[in-house]
Amino acid sequence: MITRRTAVAAGMLPFVLPHLGSAAVEARTEMGEKVIINIKTWMDGHKPPDRVLTSML
């Protein structure tokens, strides 16, 4: 009989690892740059390129 523990150990069950990619330095740098661009764009009186649309919520 295969238990959950043995299935996990054998690699038979998938794992969900959220935000693993966001821990990379490159990803964090890119996210920070997007924030700066969005703030500067908004302060110049334009709509930020990465804004959240309420119609999408």
Buried (B, 14 or more C-beta within 10 A) or exposed (E): EEEEEEEEEEEEEEEEEEEEEEEEEEEEEEEEEEEEEBEEBEEEEEEBEEEEEEEEE
